[in-house]
Amino acid sequence: MTVSKELIGIVDDDQSIRRGLRRLFKLANYAAETFASAEDYLAREIFDGPTCLVVDVRMPGLNGLGLQETLRSRAGCEQIVFITGHSDVATCTQAMKKGAVDFLLKPFDGDELIEAVARALARAKECLHKRAERREARGRIDTLTPREFEVLRFVLIGMLNKQIAAELETAEKTVKVHRGRVMQKLGMTSVADLVRFSQSAGVTLPEVRHATKVQYTSRAADARLQSLDTLH
């Protein structure tokens, strides 16, 4: 049995809609699962691959927007394409602001839905990729000692070794040693790479007592970051 690497879920209380959409996706070489309610989908085991949900807005029980809000609270990577038989600008606006990929009015063109689903799956893949990168980055960050992590955070705001030493009330040469270990453990060769890596890991910046902090968060700062590598 072949296990699907993607999940398309059709969430609609109308059985004829579920059947019709499943046939449409089959013709487009997509496998789809159907759910008669939002609650049925939420009861399903969480799928760990790219997921697109085609969701009816108005359903008994938890409606489409309620399902969207529940998924947002779970912080998953599922992407939603809404379908509805009722033209409602306010509902459409709300759904799109909260991250829906598209909002289609029934009856809609099949090709339009297939295109929206393709975009949704691409967005879901990107979301999962970024999360995997963050997990990998966090794993490497976790290899640092508490003092090495402190030094890392001060490096991220552009502080010199002597400034970091003042903040930590230690010797400059000690900071230099910690800094070297940080670069070695994380596999970085420049401050610019270290900043980008730390951003992907979600490292927060520290408060500074004795020096003025300088944050480098744009591409325009890369040249400055690279120049800092030669100063430490």
Buried (B, 14 or more C-beta within 10 A) or exposed (E): EEEEEBBBBBBBBBEEBBEBBBEBBEEBEBEBBBBBBBBBBBEEEEBEBBBBBBBBBBBEEBBBBEBBBBBEEEEBBBBBBBBBEEEBEEBBEBBEEEEBBBBBEBEBEBEEBBBBBBBBBBBBBEBBEEEEEBEEBEEBBEEBEEBBBBBBBBBBBBBBBEBBBBBBEBEBEBBBBBBEBBBEBBEBEBBBBBBBBBBBBEBEEBEBEEBEBEEBEEEEBBEEBEEBBEEB
